[in-house]
Each structure stands twice: as C-alpha cells, then as structure tokens.
Amino acid sequence: MNKGLLNQFSQQAHTLLAELKKSKNATIFILAYLAIGTIWVYLSPRSLLAFLLFISSAILIYYLPLTTRFKIGLSAVMLLVLVPILGVRNIFYLEVIFQISVFAALALGLNIVVGFAGLLDLGYVAFYAVGAYLWAFFGSQQPYLLYEIPGTAPPGTPFLLPADMFYLFMFLGIILAAFTGILLGLPVLRLRGDYLAIVTLGFGEVIRVLANNLDKPLNITNGPQGITPIQRPSLPEPLLNALRAVLNPIVGHNVTEGEFYNLFFYLLALLVILVVIVVVRRLDDSKIGRAWIAIREDETAAIAMGIPLVRLKLAAFAAGASFAGVMGVLFAASRTFVSPESFSFMQSIGVLSMVILGGLGSIPGVIVGAAVVIILNLQVLQGLSLYLSQLRQSDAVIPIINFAWKNLSTQLDPAKYQRMLFGIILIVMMIYRPAGLIPAERRKRELTREEILENEELHPDGGDAPNPTGQSTSGEAKHGAA
C-alpha cells in the first residue's frame, strides 16, 4: 500500500513538473507563490515558515522556465520593493538578507581562488578584516587616540575624516585588499594543496592576532576592545522624509533613522553583489578564467601550454581578496564597531563551506550556499533554540514519556551544534552531491565523463550498462561519448 502511495505521489510530481515547464503555467505559479509568501510574512512578521516560503521564491525564479526579462523584472521587484517593505516591518529579516548579501560577496571572491584557480585558502577572512579595519581606523576617532590607553577617549575627540569619505574608502578597500592578496600570494606560489592551506590559515591568524595586539606601543586597533564609534555616511533628510511618507502607511509604524540605515546598507550590499556577479561572470568567460581552470586541473600541463602560472595565481589572490576588502568596509560602517573576534578562523571555514555547499566554480550555486548557511544559522537554529527556551519556561511535558520540558538541558540547544550540523551537511554533500547544490557547467561535464569512464571499467567487454541519464547504452556508444 505504501509503495502504491509513493508511486502515485511520484506520478503527480512528474505531472506537476511537466505542467510547470510550460512558460504560462510557470508564470502563474511563481506569481501566486510569491504573493502568498509576501502576504504571509506581512501578516506574520515573526513566522519562520513564512520567511522561508518567501525567500525560497528566489530559487524558484531561477529554476522555473521563465523568460530572462521576466526573471530579471520579478527579481528586481522582490529585492527592491518587497524585501525593503517586509524588512522595515520586521528589521530582523532585513538583517538576515544583509548578512546573506555580505557573505555571498565573500563566497564569490573565495570561489575565484578555490573554485576557479584551485588554490585552497583557509585564511580568506583576513582580507575581510583588512577592509574593515581600514575604514574603522580612518572613519573613527582612533587616529587621535594613538597614545591613549585602550578603551579611553577624551570627551570631544573629533573624527579624522568626514563621514561621506566612506564611498572613497570602498574603492580604497578594494585596492588595499588586492595588494594584501598579492603579498600573500608571493611567498606561497610554489605551494600546493595542504601546504598552501596551512600557510593561508597561518596568514589569517596573523592578521587576527595583529588586530588583537596592535594597541601598543601605538594604539592603532584598540586591541581586543575593538574600534567604535565608526562613522556612517550621511543620508539626506529630504529623501528620508519622502521615504517616510511612502513607507509609514505600508509598514504600520514610523520608520526610524536606524531602520533607514539598515535599508541603505542592504541596498548598497545588493549593488556590490551585482557588480561582483558581473565581474566574476566576465572573468569566468575570459582567457584568464580558462587559464585558472587549467591551473586547477593540472599545473604542470598548464605550464607546458604556456600559461604564466605566477601572474595568474597572483591575479586570483588579488581578485578574490578585493571583493572581501570592499565588503569589509561596508561591514565596518554598518556595524559602527569592529573587533578581532569578527574575523576568526571559523569565519573563513564558514565562507568555504558556502562555496562547497553551493558548488565550486558556480556563481548562482555560491549565492544559494551563502543563503542556506546564513538562514540555517540565524533563522532555523536560533529559532529552534528560542522555541526550546520558551518550552523550558512553561509547565509543558513531553507526551507518552511524561518528561517535563523545564528539565531539558540547555546543552541540547540546536544553536550550539551549528558547526556539527554544517560538518554533517558537507560530508553528505561530498558523498551524494559532490558538485554542489547548483553545479557549474564545467563541473557537470566533468562528473558525467567520470561516470561514463567508470561504466567502461565495470563493463570492459562492451556490454550494456546504464549511463548517467539512466538509459542503457552500448560500450561503443559510451566510448564515443567519452
């Protein structure tokens, strides 16, 4: 009976997919899906299921057979209209999407180093720290506190630069981080694999330890206490008043200046993401991108073909680092505070897990990987922990076993098992989907060829064997495909 129900469900799913392949049906479905998610989040701003339904519509827009123009238009409406309205109504959602944008840019940068060039970098967060501390130092009072005791600032200490210099420092962050990437690349050009990973891990820790200890003899970074306050760029008051007149009736409350700043940094992060995507796509389709792929596959063969190994490795480090640098400047201004704890080794591992989860070398895959990791961390695990905390404060008991929720240990909170969960996810991905959630086209072709060659080894007599599409094929046909 269960098998019959399973077959029936499978047939219904295939029928639904066949219907959605028609452009008209797909358009109606995604519009209805997005409308339901938007209304649900608007009416229930704190509902996790509503937020997940709304955010998953972005993945459906990517996958469904819609025209490119319609996909771009619907994505623009979602990101520039719906997300700001729902985000201002519940500022936590805007924070989650801002975090997704920041780490998507970091993951796209690391994807150049790891996914394109095949250089395993475990200290990538160091470039993020370089950009953050660049604006944190020059955009704060810190230059006037070089001889002060960390944590003390005389009243009335001025800021060194105007707040609107932030825009210039976004470009300076790109330059300084790229230069730092070249400095990292120079001593490790001869290293590969695990040795390269160890050196880059050490580089990341060196930057963090420097930020932690450069409070003497000159107080440059303010040590473990971090630098604060850091200036934000000014927002024109007439523009804020005009936006308030539009948003206040929609969101149901008076929009504060802090909420406008959250909205501003979200839109700025989206702009950076758009530029990063354009640059990465152009690099992927260029001679440089193909040379990086050649280096990743076989350095010796790449050198034999005349590829300048040193120059292209340095270019990969510089390009990847530059994206982290600009997001570091943006992070410092949005938080108005930076400290060494924000740039730990686990941050580098987190970004690397986003790249692996999404798919090495895949631009949309990396963005989806960043979204999955951030939502799991900030939404799902934190939400479950909060729910268990509420149960502990009640007199409820677990049915059947009659165990009181208030006796449940806090050590079982899901948020404390974040690293274990991500480790399990990566292991499962490596076993069952090594190419990632959205594999790169090159990676798809590589895996298909590997499966065909495996079939040839299993059936050397040329007998029929299933090919990657699930259909039987003769040994001769397989050989031709390979």
Secondary structure by P-SEA (a helix, b strand, c coil): caaaaaaaaaaaaaaaaaaaccaaaaaaaaaaaaaaaaaaaaaccccaaaaaaaaaaaaaaacccccaaaaaaaaaaaaccaaaaaaaacaaaaaaaaaaaaaaaaaaaaaaacccccccccccaaaaaaaaaaaaaaacccccccccccccccccccccccccaaaaaaaaaaaaaaaaaaaaaaaccccccaaaaaaaaaaaaaaaaaaaccccccccccccccccccccccccaaaaaaaaacccccccccccaaaaaaaaaaaaaaaaaaaaaaaaaaaaacaaaaaaaaaaacaaaaaaaccaaaaaaaaaaaaaaaaaaaaaaaaaaaacccccccccaaaaaaaaaaaaaaccccaaaaaaaaaaaaaaaccaaaaaaaaaaaaaacccccccccccccccccccccccaaaaaaaaaaaaaaccccccccccaaaaaaaaaaaaaaaaaaccccccccccccccccaaaaaaac
